């Protein structure tokens, strides 16, 4: 009896679901989207202290918090061939306190403001940041200024930090993605500092505390720095704190510019990982820098080709064929430099077929204009995520930092959405024809060579 009742209940439920599904589907169909809205850059103030420090203040939002970020034009590009790894070591040491405060005191001061202080060295810049409750913004400025200008750089911590770095290097070098990126960058950049993805163990072992002190002294100064404050804050109090805590910073050396000169190289580079169940693929080539008038058109083109979940390459090798789980293409940027690259971890037996489909999609976009609906979908996507990218104080600072760092001009953010939506199918086709050329691409493969060698024969460059 109970079994019969259960079956009846299931039939009733199933019938109900079948009966309401069409109506639900009809009700849940998304409404037609409105025209994309341009992003309005919040009113802001930028000024420069006598020592060269730039300051940008952006009152923004209603949440009673303020983000403070200091970008210093000092990074891995400034290391020099004999001190690879010193930029990250220096920033790690900067976390160990100042001349007047221990690391614990710095951490406790940040915690009292409802935050932690972050420091990170990148390829071109070092960034210090903190996000605090509104009333603590002036104090946070002073704390960040102390860490930036008066780091203790203690000898006592260097061995521990170097050992931490060595463990990270061992971990990174065990990852096929790191191996692939290192090979790709080496081929593209040669002896330029951008070629270095991970320092060697010897690089780290030979670094000394004096190397860190020299790196800091030679690269940190007011005229290389730009301070950003965004969110809710008392402007008068913050300005006073900036003047008091940053005006005495030495001007320091001017920013060093070292823009690489790259040429496309059509090569196939294979690194053997015996027994690997997957092959890691990187396929790409140099493209114009962010300052190019074609930048926005290239952003749309990349998103259509491989840079979004609904892109052509993703739909092909992930959705239709199941060769990989997470393929992705990007426009990778550094200072006045850039390349396009498609990356994917594919099942070993589909290494060659995956490359074939990637090139097929590139060639198809070169030969046939994309449809208006397909293009419009990507434009709506890019317009939407742009709004999200600017939806909080820290994200807005990131956008402003990128514009200032690359020299894109104050109208870049204001006109971004309109320029995204002005791209036509003919422009996408032209961008692919001019810049995404299969015959000029570097192909990097990390995988089981014994199982993939025959699959790769057709991709060997002709002599």
N, C-alpha and C positions, 0 to 999 in steps of 0.2 A: 504493500500500500504506500509506504513512504517513497519507494523507488518510483512508483507511478506518479505520485504527486510532484516529485522533483522534476520528472520529465515534462509534466504539464507546465510547471512554472518556467522551465527553461524555454519551452516552446512559446509561451506567452511573452517572455522577455525578448526572445529573438524576433518574434513577430512585431513587437513594439518598436524594437530598434530599426528593423527593416522599414517599418511604416514611417518613422520620423526622420530617418537619415536624409532623404532627399530634401525635406523641408529645412532641416538643420543646415545642410550644405548650402541651400539657397540663401538662408538667413546669414550664414557666416562668410559668404563671398565678400572679399575686401572691397570697400568703396573705391571709386576712381580717385587717385591721388590728385591733390592740387598742385599748382605750379611750385617748383622748388623756390624756397626763400633764400635771399642773399644773407650771408652772415654779416651782422653789424658789429664791427670791432668796438668794444667799449671805449668810452672816452678815457684817455690816459695821458700821462705827463712824462716826458723824457727830458732829462737834463744831465749835465756832465760836471763833475767836481773839478776843481783846479788841477788835481793830480791825474786826471784822465779817466777816472771811474765813471762809467755811464750808469744811469739810474732810470728805471721805468716803473712808474706807479700806476696800477690799474684797479680802481674801485670796481668791484664786480660781485654780483650775486647778493643773496640775502642771508646766507648761512654765516653766523658770526665767527668766521675763521679767516686767517690770512696765510697765504703761501709765500715764502721768501726763498728765492733761488739766486745763487751767484754762479755765473758761468765765466770761467777763466780759460783763455785761449792757451792752454798748456795740456798736452796729452802725449800719447804714444808717438806721435809724429815728431816730437821734440827730444826723444830719448837719445838718438845717436847710436851708431852701430855697436859701440862698446858697452852700452848700458840698457840693453833691451830688458823690459820688465820694470824699470825703475819708476815709471809713472804710477803704476798700480801700487808698488811698494811704498811710494811716498804718500799716496792718499791713505793707505792703510795705517801708516805711521801718524798721519794727521788726525786720525781717530783716537789716538792715544793721549790726548790732552794738549793743553797749551802751556805757555810759560807761567801762567798764574793759576791754572786749574788742571786737576788730574782728569783722566778719562772718566772716572766715576762721577766726578763733580760736573763735568760737561753733560754726561748722560742724565744725571739727576736734575740739572737745570732745564734740559729739554723736556724731561718727563713732567716737571711742574707746570710747564706750558701746554701740556697735553700732546706731546710729540716726541719724535726722535730725530736726531740730526744725521742726514745721509751724505756721504761723500763718495764720488765715483769718478775714475779717470777713463775717458774714452779715447778714440783715435786722435781727435783734434782738440777736445776740451775736457776740463775737469769741472764737475758741477757739485756744488754744496747746496743742500736744500733742507728746509724745515717747514712744517705746516702746523700752525699754532692757533690757539683760541685768540679771538680778536684783541682782547685787552693786553695780550703779551707780545704783540707785534714789535714794538720798539725794543723790548728786551731780547727778542729772538734775533733782531738785526744785530744787536751788540754781541750776542753769543756767536753768531755766524762770523762776524767780523773778527772776533778773537781767534777762532779756529783757523780762519783763512790767513790771518796776518802773523800770528804768533804761535805756530805749531811747535810743540816740544821736540818732536822727532827723536824719541828716546832710543839710545843704543840698546837698552835692556830688552827691548821688544823685537829687535830685528831678526834674531834667530827663529823665534816662534812664528813670525809672520812669513819668513822665507820658507819654513817647513810647511805652513799652510798653503803657500803658493805652489810648492812642489807637489803636494797631494792633489791640488786642483789640476795641475798640468797632467799628472798621470791619469786622472779621471777623464779629462778632455781628450787626451790622445788615444783613449780606448774607444772613443765614439766615432763611428764611420762618418757622421756628418761633419765633425771637426776636421777629420782627415781630408774629406772632400773639399771643404771650404779652403783649407790651407793650400791644397794643390791648385785650386782654381785661382786664388788670389796670387799665388806665386807666379803662375803663368801670365796673368794679366799685368801684374805690377813689377815683376822682376826684383830689382834691388831697392825699390822704393819702400819706405816704412809701412805703407798700407798692405804690403805683401805678408806681413807677420800677423798671424792669427793667434798663435800660442808661443810664448818664449820657450827656449829649451831649458832643460834642467841646469846645464852649465851656465846659461845666461843668469839664472836666479842665484845660483850658488856663489858666483863671483861678485855679486852686488854688495856694497858696503854702506854703512850709515853715512859716510861722506858723499857717496854717490847720490843718496836721497837728499842730503842737505844742498849739494850743488845743483841738483835738478830743481829743487824748490827755489833757491836763490836766483837761478838763471831764468826762470819761467813764470814765477808768480809776481804780479805787480798790478797796480791800479789801472794802467792804460790797456791792459789785456783783459780787464774784467768788466762785466755788466751785471748789475744787481736788479732783480725784478721782484716787485711786491704786488700780489694780486689778491683780491677778496675784500673783506670788510676790515677796515683799519682806520685809525685816526691819522690822517695824512700829516698834520702838523707834528704829532709826536714821532711818527716814523721818519720824517725828514730831519728832525732834530737828532734822532738816534743815528741816522746815516752820516750826518755831518760830524757828529762827535766821534764816531767809531771808525769811519773810513777816511776822513780827510788827511790823517797822518800816514796813510799807507804810501810807501815809496812808489814812484811812477813805474819803475822797472823798465825792462826792454820792450820794444815794440813787437807786435805779433810777427812770427816767422811764417812766411808762406812757402809751401813746397807742394805745388800742384803737380801730380804725375802726368806724364805724357804717355797715353796708352794707344796701342794699335791692335785691332782685332787679330786674333791668332786662331786659325782653323786647325786645331789639333785634337787628338784623342789621347787622353791620359788615363791609364788604368792602374789602380793600386790593388794588389792582391790581398784578399782576406779569406784564406782557405776555410771552407765550411760555413761561410756566411749564408744565412737563409734569404737575405735580401741584398740587392745592389743599391747603393746610394748614388743618385745621378745629380749632376749639376751641369746645366747647359746654358751658356750665355755669352755676352760680349759687351764691350764698352758702349755707352750711349751718352748723349750730351748731358752736361751738368744741370743742376736745378735752375741756373740762371738762363737757360736756353728758352727762347720764345715757344719752343715746342714742348716744354715740360708738361703742361696741363693736358695737351693732346696725347702725350705718351702715357700719362697716368690713366686716361680712359682706355687707351689701347691695351695697356698691361692688364687692367681689370677685366677686359673682355677676353683676353687671351688666356691668362692663367692666374690672375691676381684676386679672384673672388670665388666664392663657393660655386656660383653658377657659370663660371668661365668655361671656355671651350675645352681647354686641355683637361681641366678637372672633370668636366662632364664626360669626356672621352675615356681617359685612362682610369678614373675612379668609378664613376657611376655606370658607364656602359660596359666596360671590360673588366673591372675589378683587379687591375694590375697593382694598385697602390691605394693606401687609405687617405693620405694627406699631401697631395701634390700642391705646389704653390709657386707662383712667380712674383718677382718684386723688382722695383727700381731701387737699387741699393746706392745710397748717397753718402759721400763724405764732402770735404770742402772743395767745391767747384769740380767735382769728380762724380762719376756714376757708372753703373753697369746694370744691364738687365740680366736676370738669371731665373731659370725654372729649376726647381729642386723637387726630388721625389725619392722615396724609399720604395722600391718595387720588388716584387717577388722575383727571385733569381731567374727562373725560367722565362720571365717576361722582360728581361733587361733590354734586349734588342727590339722587341715589339713596342716597348714603351717609348724608346727613342724615336722609332719610326712614326708613332702617333703624334709625338710632340712636334716633330718637323712637319708632319702632315697638316696639323692645325695652323702652324705658322704660315705655311705655303698657301693654305686655303684662304687665310685672311689677306694675304698679299694679292691673290687672284680675284677674290669675290668680295664686294662690299658687304659689310654686315647689314642685317635688316634693321629697319627703323625701330620696331618693337624691342629687339634685342639690345640695341644701343640705348634706347630710352630706359630700359630696365636697369642697365649699369649706371646711367647718369643719375637716376633716382637714388640708387644705392649709394653712390659716391656723395651726392648732395646730402643724403641723410646722415651718413657716418661723419661727414664733416661737421655737422651741427653737434653730434654727440662728442666729437673730439674736442670741441670748444665749450663743453657743457659744465666744466668746473674750473676752479682757479688754477690748479696745477697743470691741467691740460692746456689751458689758455697760455700760461707761461711757456710751455713747451712749443706751442705754435709761434709765439713771438720770438723765442730764442732761435728757432730755425730760420725765420725770416731775417732776423738781424745777422745771424752767423753766415748765412749764404748771401746776404746782400740782395734780397728779393724785392725790396721796396715796400712802402707802406700800403700800396694798393693791392698787394698780392692776396691777402686774406679777404679784402673787401670784394674783389672781383672773381674770386675762385669759383664760386657756385655758378655764376653766369658764364664763365669761360668753360667750365665742365659741360654745361648744357648747350654750348654753341658748337661743340664738336660734331661733325657730320660723318656719315659712313665713308665718304670720299677721303676725309682727313684721316680716319682710322686706317684705311687702306694705304694711304700715302706714308703714314708713320711706320707701318709694318714693312713696307717696301724699302724705305730709306734706312731704317735703324735696326730692324729685327731680321737679320739676314742669316739663314741657316749655313750658307757657304762660308761665313766668317766666324762661326761660333766655336768656342772652346767647349769640349765635351770632357767632363771628368766623371769617372766611374770608380767606385770603391766596392769590390765584391769578390766572389770566388772566381778567379781567373780561369781555372780549369773548366768551369761550367758555363762561362759567359764569353770566352774568347771567340768562338765560332759565331756567336750572335752579333759581335761587334765588327766583324770583318767589313761589312758594307759601309761602316761609318769612318773607316780609315781615310784620311785626306789623300787625295790623288797627288802623286809626285810630279 
